[in-house]
Structure formats: C-alpha cells, structure tokens
Amino acid sequence: MRRELLRPRPPSSCQVTDPGTVAIMEGFYQKIDAFNGVTPPRERDASIICHVHHALRHYNAKGKGLDFVPVKPLMAAYVGFKSHIWVHVSFLARTRKITSSEDGRNKDNPIKHFFAELRYDYNFGTPTVETCTIIGK
C-alpha cells in the first residue's frame, strides 16, 4: 500500500452530502442505538404521552380553575408491585389560553414542571392517578 493512502482525509472531504448515503448512515446509527438499548426521543415521548394525558386529566378535574395541556414528556419509570404496574412520570405543561400577543406566544402562561404517579391494574389495565402535582411551586 502506498503511504499517502494511510493519511487521514481532511474534514472537508469526509462530509457526506448524497441523500441516499445519508439515509443509509442514519439507518446504520439507528440500528446501533437499538442494539445498545437507546430509545430515540420521538419514540420515548410517544410511549410516555398517554400517561401524561391521564395525569393532566386528573389534575384538571380537581377544579383549580386552570386547565393544563402537555408541552413535553420528560421521563417515565415503571415498577411492578402486588399485581399492579406503577408509573412515575415527569413532564412539562402550561395552562391553556388563547394567545393574544403579536408573535402568537402568550407570556402569561409559563411552563410548569409536573410529577405524577399512576397505578395500572394487571387484570383490567385501567389507570388510577394516585398523585399529580406541580414541582417547585
């Protein structure tokens, strides 16, 4: 082998711009992440959002006058105990308001950090929200 082939290529020549090659490389890295047990953020959020909706429905039904909508699910932890599945969920939510500013954002409803604990029955799969609260009031 010639000596010049062993030298690393400069960064400008290493950049891939062909859409087909980029798609193949993204698929390759997704397979590596799946093998290593890394869940893509979009799939993780999709698996958590149902718990967030149950928790917010419970919180909004308590009648505090504010109606919260989810902004972003952050994490969920699952534990099986005595024929139940317990789920701890952390998420961000804000109050539902009609926007009134020029840029379409309402500065009156800041994002709040929530924690919720849900219990699912093994036999029926129906959720019971044990608690849902704003963290750091």
C-alpha positions in Angstrom: 0.0 0.0 0.0 1.2 3.5 -0.8 2.0 5.8 2.2 -0.4 8.6 1.1 -3.5 6.3 1.3 -2.9 5.8 5.1 -3.1 9.5 5.8 -6.5 10.7 7.2 -8.6 12.7 4.8 -9.2 16.4 5.6 -12.5 17.1 7.2 -14.0 18.8 4.1 -13.7 15.6 2.1 -15.3 13.5 4.9 -18.6 15.2 4.8 -21.4 13.2 3.1 -23.9 15.2 1.1 -25.5 12.5 -1.0 -29.1 12.0 0.4 -29.0 8.2 -0.3 -25.8 7.8 1.6 -27.0 10.0 4.5 -30.2 7.8 4.8 -28.1 4.6 4.8 -25.8 6.1 7.5 -28.8 7.3 9.7 -30.3 3.8 9.4 -27.0 2.3 10.5 -26.7 4.5 13.5 -30.3 3.8 14.5 -29.5 0.1 14.4 -26.5 0.6 16.7 -28.7 2.6 19.1 -31.3 -0.1 19.1 -28.7 -2.7 19.8 -27.3 -0.7 22.7 -30.8 -0.1 24.1 -31.0 3.6 23.3 -34.6 4.7 22.6 -35.0 7.6 20.1 -36.5 10.7 21.7 -39.6 10.6 19.5 -40.4 7.0 20.4 -39.7 7.6 24.1 -42.1 10.7 24.1 -44.8 8.7 22.3 -44.6 5.9 24.9 -44.9 8.4 27.8 -47.6 10.8 26.5 -50.6 8.6 27.3 -49.6 8.6 31.0 -49.2 12.4 30.8 -52.7 12.8 29.4 -54.2 10.6 32.2 -52.4 12.6 34.8 -53.4 16.0 33.4 -57.0 14.9 33.0 -57.0 14.1 36.7 -55.2 17.3 37.7 -57.6 19.5 35.6 -60.7 17.7 37.0 -59.7 18.8 40.6 -61.2 22.2 39.6 -58.5 24.6 40.5 -59.6 26.9 37.7 -56.6 26.2 35.4 -56.6 23.8 32.5 -53.2 22.5 31.7 -52.0 21.0 28.4 -48.9 18.9 27.9 -45.8 20.5 26.4 -43.1 17.8 26.7 -42.9 14.4 28.5 -39.5 14.1 30.2 -39.2 10.6 31.7 -41.1 7.6 33.0 -40.1 4.8 35.3 -42.1 1.5 35.6 -42.3 -0.9 38.6 -44.4 -4.0 39.0 -45.7 -4.5 42.6 -48.6 -6.6 44.0 -50.5 -7.2 40.7 -50.1 -3.5 39.7 -47.8 -1.6 37.4 -46.8 1.7 39.0 -45.6 4.5 36.7 -43.8 7.6 37.8 -43.9 10.4 35.1 -42.2 13.7 34.9 -43.4 16.2 32.2 -43.8 19.9 31.3 -47.2 21.5 30.8 -48.7 25.0 30.6 -52.1 26.5 31.0 -54.5 26.5 28.1 -55.0 30.1 27.0 -55.9 31.9 23.8 -52.8 33.8 22.6 -53.1 37.5 22.5 -49.7 38.8 21.6 -48.4 39.7 18.1 -45.9 36.8 17.8 -48.5 34.2 18.8 -46.9 33.4 22.2 -48.6 34.1 25.5 -46.2 35.2 28.1 -48.8 34.9 30.9 -48.7 31.1 30.9 -45.2 29.9 31.9 -44.3 26.2 31.6 -44.7 24.2 34.8 -42.8 21.0 35.8 -45.2 18.2 36.9 -44.7 14.9 38.6 -47.4 12.1 38.6 -47.7 8.6 39.9 -50.2 6.3 38.2 -51.2 2.7 39.1 -52.3 0.3 36.4 -54.2 -2.9 37.3 -52.8 -6.1 35.7 -56.2 -7.5 35.0 -58.0 -4.5 33.6 -55.2 -2.1 32.6 -57.2 0.9 33.8 -55.1 3.7 35.2 -55.6 5.3 38.6 -53.8 8.6 39.2 -52.5 8.4 42.7 -51.0 11.9 42.6 -50.2 14.7 40.1 -48.6 17.8 41.3 -46.5 20.8 40.2 -42.9 20.6 41.3 -41.4 23.7 42.8 -44.5 25.8 43.4 
